[in-house]
Amino acid sequence: MPVGHTVTIPASRPTGAPALYLEQFTIPDHIRASWHTWEAAAWRRMRWGDTNRLHPPDQRFTIDPPDEMCPRHLRMWTSWRDRTFDYRTGRRWPGHPGTPFVIIHDLADALEDRRIEWDEKTSEQMQLTEQICLSGRSPQCDHPTALDSPPATHNQER
């Protein structure tokens, strides 16, 4: 973890994988070893779907940021992680092509669908922030090696 910045992990979060997931799925060793990664989150989401349940739980707070992230991108990553759906307003993710004039038969299901939309979009932004930082090419990056290295050049010959 970069010096001078810590990510708060909820105290109630278990540190390792449980013996069984959803009390019925055996966890593969490679998933157990990487329980707090995006790969494991995708596996958990797939197992949730295997139970024919709707509305999987949000996985963002189960993910640990990569240790190699710079402090600036880590703050951005944390900011994306902490954006949550507001059940009171029920607003969709900004820029969503939906219309406010949709007839909603079951408000609870509609709100859960929108929450999932928010979870997916914020997860995508967290992963994008990781990719940008770890690529070493971001001008915003606080890594000394990323700032000291010359920018990538493209071959201009034709």
C-alpha positions, 0 to 999 in steps of 0.5 A: 500500500502506498505510504500515507494513504490507507483504504478503509476495509469494513471491520465486519468483512471476513478476511478469507473465503468461507468454507462454502459459498451460499452454503452450497458451492465448493470454492475452487482453490484458485478462487479461494486464493484470490477471494478479494479480486475481480475474478472471485467477484465474477465467480460469486456473481455466477454462483448467485445466478446458478441459484436462480435468485434475482438481484445479486449482492454488490461485490465492490466492497469485497475487492481489495485495490492492487498494492501497486496503485498510486495514491491519486488513483487509489483515491479515485478508485475509493471514490468510485467504490463509495458511490451508491444507489439512492433508494430514496430517489431511485435515479438511474446511472447518469446518461442512462438511455431510459425514460422516466415515463416507464410504467413500473409494476413492482417498484421494489424490483425496479429499484433493485434493477437500478441498484445493480446498474449502479453496482455494475457501472461503478465496478467498471469505473474501479477496474478502469481506474486500476488499468489506467494506473497500472499501465504506467502511462497516466499523466495523473499517476503519482508513481515516480517511474510513470512520471519520469519515463518518456511518453510513448511515441508512435512510428510516424513512418509511412 
